[in-house]
Structure formats: C-alpha cells, structure tokens
Amino acid sequence: MTNPVDRGDAVSHCRALLVGYHRDIDSGRATAGIGAFADDAEFEAHGRVFRGRAEILDFLSAREANTGRQTVHVLANEVVTVQDDEPGGERVELRTVVLLHVRQPDGAYVLDRVLDTVHQFSHIGGRWRITRRASTPLHPAA
C-alpha cells in the first residue's frame, strides 16, 4: 500500500512525463518523446494502434518530419486514478481533455480538435513510463 505522500509523488512524476512528451511534440522534437513510453506500450492515434517502442518511434518520426505542422497541446480537466492493488504494482491513469491547436500560415493558432485522452502509467525499472495512450474525439461526428 502506498502512503499519500508517495501517491502525490507518483502523480507528479506521471504528470511531468506527460507534459514533457507533449512539449517535445510542440517544439518539433517528437522523437525525444519516445523516452516517456514503456517497451511494450500501446499508443492509439488517428484510428490506429501502435504497439511497442519501435512502432511508436516510427509514428513520432513521421510527426517530427512534418515540419509544416506546428501545434500546441493544452491539457485540461484532468482526472487522476491511482491503483496500487494490481499484481504488477502501482499504476496511475491520467485522463485529460486535450485541446489541439494548429498554427496557421498567418501565425495564429486555431483549435483543430478536442480529444478525450487517457494515459496509463506504470512504475518500471525504477521510473514511471506510459504503458497505454488512447485518444478519441470528445464529441465524435454524428
């Protein structure tokens, strides 16, 4: 069982990992974000599921190569769940609404989409890592 101080520390580490990952994407260094993921992580994006670091790195490499797409991810409405009764130890889940803004030719950023995003984290090898990421439009088209 984890005491409240440890739980807060776990959540802080996971939150920092998530923010850093999005900052890497937004600063044009998407491949640097691979360090946030576990070896066997699942990453769901654009209707596809990427499994393992090699597939996720391929996705991030393609994103980084698309230098014309400049984004800002804004995280809001965070809900945190901590589970410490799992056989593998403590897990943290951060569910956030992601407001994805895309830079336009005139330099202005326009809200492109709003995503309901879930990141699951596990403590692996002494470090927190994303083990699963899934995002879906908050309000899917009818």
Backbone as CSV, one residue per row, in Angstrom:
resi,resn,N_x,N_y,N_z,CA_x,CA_y,CA_z,C_x,C_y,C_z
1,MET,0.846,-1.176,0.000,0.000,0.000,0.000,0.892,1.240,0.000
2,THR,0.491,2.237,-0.699,1.264,3.463,-0.835,0.686,4.537,0.065
3,ASN,1.554,5.302,0.709,1.019,6.374,1.542,0.728,7.591,0.677
4,PRO,-0.061,8.543,1.182,-0.479,9.693,0.360,0.672,10.523,-0.205
5,VAL,1.785,10.624,0.523,2.914,11.387,0.016,3.473,10.694,-1.225
6,ASP,3.623,9.366,-1.161,4.128,8.621,-2.312,3.177,8.721,-3.497
7,ARG,1.878,8.669,-3.223,0.900,8.791,-4.312,1.043,10.129,-5.009
8,GLY,1.153,11.180,-4.236,1.319,12.503,-4.827,2.578,12.592,-5.652
9,ASP,3.644,11.984,-5.160,4.902,11.973,-5.886,4.745,11.201,-7.195
10,ALA,4.046,10.074,-7.158,3.809,9.269,-8.363,3.022,10.076,-9.386
11,VAL,1.974,10.719,-8.945,1.143,11.507,-9.853,1.958,12.667,-10.427
12,SER,2.763,13.320,-9.605,3.598,14.425,-10.089,4.568,13.962,-11.163
13,HIS,5.189,12.801,-10.949,6.118,12.270,-11.948,5.389,11.958,-13.258
14,CYS,4.218,11.349,-13.155,3.459,10.993,-14.363,2.998,12.241,-15.098
15,ARG,2.546,13.216,-14.362,2.094,14.471,-14.974,3.260,15.158,-15.692
16,ALA,4.417,15.189,-15.059,5.595,15.816,-15.681,6.008,15.062,-16.942
17,LEU,5.916,13.754,-16.921,6.240,12.945,-18.089,5.294,13.269,-19.243
18,LEU,4.014,13.388,-18.929,3.000,13.691,-19.941,3.201,15.085,-20.532
19,VAL,3.423,16.055,-19.684,3.641,17.425,-20.151,4.916,17.493,-20.995
20,GLY,5.969,16.819,-20.562,7.216,16.812,-21.313,7.062,16.174,-22.682
21,TYR,6.306,15.084,-22.739,6.051,14.408,-24.016,5.351,15.358,-24.993
22,HIS,4.307,16.051,-24.528,3.592,16.989,-25.406,4.473,18.180,-25.780
23,ARG,5.308,18.622,-24.853,6.216,19.738,-25.153,7.213,19.326,-26.245
24,ASP,7.681,18.073,-26.195,8.584,17.588,-27.245,7.909,17.674,-28.611
25,ILE,6.670,17.247,-28.695,5.941,17.315,-29.964,5.807,18.766,-30.422
26,ASP,5.354,19.619,-29.518,5.094,21.010,-29.875,6.362,21.794,-30.228
27,SER,7.507,21.340,-29.755,8.755,22.046,-30.051,9.473,21.458,-31.268
28,GLY,8.820,20.502,-31.961,9.405,19.936,-33.161,10.373,18.795,-32.907
29,ARG,10.400,18.297,-31.675,11.299,17.202,-31.319,10.492,15.977,-30.881
30,ALA,9.541,15.574,-31.688,8.622,14.494,-31.307,9.348,13.217,-30.929
31,THR,10.453,12.898,-31.617,11.153,11.646,-31.326,11.745,11.624,-29.916
32,ALA,12.016,12.781,-29.352,12.520,12.836,-27.973,11.481,12.295,-26.998
33,GLY,10.220,12.321,-27.398,9.141,11.829,-26.544,9.124,10.327,-26.353
34,ILE,9.906,9.583,-27.126,9.896,8.119,-27.009,10.333,7.680,-25.614
35,GLY,11.134,8.457,-24.951,11.594,8.118,-23.602,10.479,8.022,-22.581
36,ALA,9.315,8.566,-22.892,8.184,8.516,-21.973,7.481,7.165,-21.984
37,PHE,7.771,6.328,-22.974,7.000,5.104,-23.180,7.722,3.844,-22.720
38,ALA,6.941,2.913,-22.195,7.444,1.591,-21.833,7.753,0.811,-23.104
39,ASP,8.592,-0.196,-22.979,8.975,-1.008,-24.136,7.778,-1.622,-24.849
40,ASP,6.774,-2.048,-24.095,5.607,-2.724,-24.678,4.364,-1.844,-24.695
41,ALA,4.564,-0.538,-24.717,3.442,0.405,-24.678,2.548,0.272,-25.905
42,GLU,1.276,0.664,-25.705,0.322,0.789,-26.808,-0.021,2.262,-26.947
43,PHE,-0.033,2.721,-28.187,-0.241,4.134,-28.492,-1.314,4.204,-29.572
44,GLU,-2.435,4.776,-29.233,-3.542,4.888,-30.177,-3.642,6.331,-30.647
45,ALA,-3.618,6.492,-31.973,-3.723,7.836,-32.546,-4.252,7.728,-33.965
46,HIS,-5.114,8.637,-34.324,-5.657,8.717,-35.687,-6.289,7.396,-36.129
47,GLY,-6.950,6.707,-35.192,-7.642,5.471,-35.520,-6.755,4.251,-35.666
48,ARG,-5.494,4.384,-35.326,-4.560,3.255,-35.420,-3.955,2.975,-34.051
49,VAL,-3.492,1.752,-33.860,-2.814,1.385,-32.626,-1.383,0.982,-32.968
50,PHE,-0.435,1.626,-32.305,0.982,1.330,-32.469,1.423,0.584,-31.216
51,ARG,2.091,-0.548,-31.408,2.493,-1.384,-30.277,4.017,-1.462,-30.189
52,GLY,4.526,-1.160,-29.016,5.961,-1.222,-28.771,6.667,0.053,-29.188
53,ARG,7.839,0.228,-28.623,8.593,1.468,-28.859,8.979,1.664,-30.316
54,ALA,9.266,0.597,-31.046,9.679,0.752,-32.454,8.544,1.352,-33.281
55,GLU,7.323,0.840,-33.130,6.188,1.384,-33.892,5.850,2.802,-33.442
56,ILE,5.926,3.034,-32.133,5.640,4.383,-31.618,6.697,5.363,-32.130
57,LEU,7.954,4.944,-32.143,9.019,5.813,-32.650,8.821,6.116,-34.131
58,ASP,8.365,5.140,-34.912,8.058,5.403,-36.324,6.999,6.491,-36.449
59,PHE,5.939,6.401,-35.621,4.876,7.414,-35.623,5.460,8.784,-35.253
60,LEU,6.260,8.824,-34.199,6.837,10.093,-33.745,7.830,10.655,-34.778
61,SER,8.548,9.779,-35.454,9.488,10.226,-36.501,8.735,10.890,-37.652
62,ALA,7.620,10.287,-38.052,6.801,10.871,-39.118,6.244,12.222,-38.671
63,ARG,5.843,12.298,-37.411,5.312,13.566,-36.883,6.402,14.632,-36.895
64,GLU,7.600,14.271,-36.467,8.710,15.218,-36.426,9.106,15.674,-37.830
65,ALA,9.018,14.773,-38.797,9.375,15.111,-40.185,8.381,16.083,-40.811
66,ASN,7.180,16.142,-40.273,6.153,17.038,-40.794,6.347,18.428,-40.185
67,THR,7.394,19.107,-40.625,7.768,20.390,-40.032,6.771,21.503,-40.327
68,GLY,5.936,21.317,-41.310,4.925,22.323,-41.624,3.775,22.344,-40.622
69,ARG,3.632,21.287,-39.851,2.553,21.213,-38.851,3.120,21.613,-37.494
70,GLN,2.749,22.797,-37.046,3.173,23.290,-35.741,1.964,23.307,-34.824
71,THR,2.135,22.696,-33.664,0.994,22.502,-32.764,1.286,23.014,-31.363
72,VAL,0.193,23.191,-30.629,0.238,23.440,-29.194,-0.843,22.563,-28.579
73,HIS,-0.430,21.695,-27.653,-1.360,20.843,-26.917,-1.643,21.501,-25.574
74,VAL,-2.905,21.720,-25.269,-3.302,22.274,-23.982,-4.084,21.194,-23.251
75,LEU,-3.626,20.847,-22.043,-4.269,19.803,-21.255,-5.209,20.450,-20.244
76,ALA,-6.406,19.900,-20.143,-7.405,20.469,-19.237,-8.247,19.352,-18.629
77,ASN,-8.995,19.696,-17.587,-9.973,18.800,-16.960,-9.373,17.443,-16.602
78,GLU,-8.280,17.468,-15.905,-7.556,16.248,-15.552,-8.296,15.457,-14.473
79,VAL,-8.361,14.157,-14.684,-8.886,13.227,-13.689,-7.803,12.183,-13.456
80,VAL,-7.431,11.984,-12.190,-6.358,11.074,-11.839,-6.922,9.875,-11.084
81,THR,-6.462,8.694,-11.476,-6.810,7.473,-10.769,-5.507,6.760,-10.434
82,VAL,-5.361,6.379,-9.167,-4.181,5.626,-8.745,-4.656,4.274,-8.251
83,GLN,-4.063,3.223,-8.802,-4.395,1.860,-8.382,-3.117,1.218,-7.878
84,ASP,-3.185,0.690,-6.673,-1.998,0.024,-6.149,-2.292,-1.414,-5.737
85,ASP,-3.397,-1.946,-6.213,-3.750,-3.318,-5.869,-3.536,-4.272,-7.033
86,GLU,-2.882,-3.802,-8.077,-2.614,-4.633,-9.251,-1.433,-5.546,-8.983
87,PRO,-1.402,-6.714,-9.611,-0.273,-7.621,-9.426,1.071,-7.007,-9.811
88,GLY,1.085,-6.127,-10.808,2.333,-5.502,-11.250,2.732,-4.300,-10.436
89,GLY,1.984,-3.951,-9.420,2.301,-2.793,-8.596,1.405,-1.617,-8.910
90,GLU,1.840,-0.452,-8.496,1.036,0.759,-8.632,0.941,1.208,-10.080
91,ARG,-0.257,1.659,-10.446,-0.489,2.245,-11.766,-1.196,3.581,-11.578
92,VAL,-0.903,4.488,-12.482,-1.543,5.801,-12.480,-2.206,5.979,-13.830
93,GLU,-3.415,6.528,-13.809,-4.104,6.867,-15.047,-4.446,8.346,-14.996
94,LEU,-4.037,9.067,-16.041,-4.376,10.485,-16.186,-5.285,10.615,-17.395
95,ARG,-6.499,11.034,-17.140,-7.454,11.295,-18.216,-7.554,12.806,-18.346
96,THR,-7.323,13.300,-19.550,-7.369,14.741,-19.781,-8.120,15.042,-21.066
97,VAL,-8.617,16.229,-21.134,-9.118,16.758,-22.391,-7.933,17.494,-23.008
98,VAL,-7.623,17.149,-24.243,-6.517,17.801,-24.946,-7.107,18.718,-26.007
99,LEU,-6.775,19.994,-25.891,-7.170,20.991,-26.882,-5.982,21.146,-27.828
100,LEU,-6.134,20.667,-29.041,-5.041,20.676,-30.011,-5.193,21.879,-30.928
101,HIS,-4.233,22.787,-30.830,-4.208,23.991,-31.660,-3.145,23.825,-32.740
102,VAL,-3.465,24.271,-33.952,-2.544,24.163,-35.076,-2.265,25.567,-35.607
103,ARG,-0.975,25.828,-35.852,-0.562,27.135,-36.348,-0.961,27.290,-37.809
104,GLN,-1.525,28.432,-38.109,-1.967,28.781,-39.454,-0.876,29.579,-40.172
105,PRO,-0.972,29.712,-41.498,0.048,30.459,-42.247,0.271,31.891,-41.746
106,ASP,-0.763,32.509,-41.172,-0.610,33.880,-40.669,-0.004,33.920,-39.267
107,GLY,0.329,32.748,-38.702,0.951,32.687,-37.378,-0.033,32.473,-36.241
108,ALA,-1.321,32.625,-36.520,-2.336,32.414,-35.489,-2.543,30.913,-35.261
109,TYR,-2.889,30.569,-34.042,-3.206,29.169,-33.713,-4.714,29.015,-33.658
110,VAL,-5.206,27.963,-34.294,-6.632,27.685,-34.357,-6.885,26.325,-33.722
111,LEU,-7.934,26.249,-32.928,-8.303,24.978,-32.321,-8.677,23.996,-33.417
112,ASP,-7.936,22.899,-33.512,-8.135,21.899,-34.555,-9.082,20.800,-34.088
113,ARG,-8.880,20.341,-32.864,-9.751,19.295,-32.316,-9.631,19.247,-30.812
114,VAL,-10.643,18.624,-30.218,-10.682,18.415,-28.776,-10.748,16.910,-28.562
115,LEU,-9.787,16.390,-27.797,-9.658,14.947,-27.631,-9.815,14.536,-26.169
116,ASP,-10.532,13.446,-25.963,-10.587,12.797,-24.659,-9.426,11.820,-24.653
117,THR,-8.432,12.067,-23.817,-7.194,11.297,-23.861,-6.930,10.629,-22.521
118,VAL,-6.535,9.359,-22.594,-6.208,8.585,-21.404,-4.777,8.087,-21.535
119,HIS,-3.979,8.381,-20.529,-2.614,7.870,-20.440,-2.530,7.007,-19.197
120,GLN,-2.067,5.777,-19.369,-1.840,4.883,-18.238,-0.342,4.757,-18.034
121,PHE,0.067,4.795,-16.784,1.477,4.756,-16.415,1.732,3.603,-15.459
122,SER,2.909,3.014,-15.571,3.368,2.006,-14.614,4.781,2.359,-14.192
123,HIS,5.120,1.917,-12.996,6.464,2.130,-12.464,7.310,0.943,-12.898
124,ILE,8.224,1.176,-13.847,9.004,0.103,-14.470,10.487,0.432,-14.338
125,GLY,11.238,-0.483,-13.790,12.685,-0.277,-13.685,13.055,0.978,-12.918
126,GLY,12.254,1.314,-11.916,12.543,2.488,-11.091,12.096,3.806,-11.684
127,ARG,11.368,3.761,-12.829,10.908,5.000,-13.467,9.464,4.837,-13.919
128,TRP,8.759,5.918,-13.949,7.391,5.910,-14.486,7.453,5.971,-15.993
129,ARG,6.602,5.182,-16.657,6.529,5.147,-18.112,5.067,5.036,-18.551
130,ILE,4.771,5.588,-19.713,3.446,5.438,-20.296,3.348,4.020,-20.852
131,THR,2.316,3.304,-20.435,2.109,1.943,-20.933,0.977,1.883,-21.950
132,ARG,0.100,2.866,-21.893,-1.003,2.911,-22.860,-1.461,4.346,-23.024
133,ARG,-1.694,4.722,-24.277,-2.224,6.043,-24.596,-3.352,5.841,-25.598
134,ALA,-4.478,6.425,-25.308,-5.612,6.369,-26.222,-6.282,7.729,-26.267
135,SER,-6.687,8.128,-27.466,-7.407,9.399,-27.581,-8.523,9.243,-28.593
136,THR,-9.639,9.857,-28.254,-10.802,9.874,-29.119,-11.381,11.279,-29.126
137,PRO,-12.020,11.667,-30.210,-12.652,12.988,-30.209,-13.650,13.088,-29.061
138,LEU,-13.635,14.219,-28.383,-14.544,14.405,-27.248,-15.991,14.334,-27.697
139,HIS,-16.276,14.905,-28.858,-17.620,14.874,-29.419,-17.530,14.315,-30.831
140,PRO,-17.585,12.983,-30.955,-17.466,12.380,-32.297,-18.547,12.888,-33.250
141,ALA,-18.196,12.917,-34.521,-19.168,13.339,-35.538,-20.340,12.360,-35.544
142,ALA,-21.497,12.886,-35.777,-22.703,12.047,-35.768,-22.823,11.223,-37.016
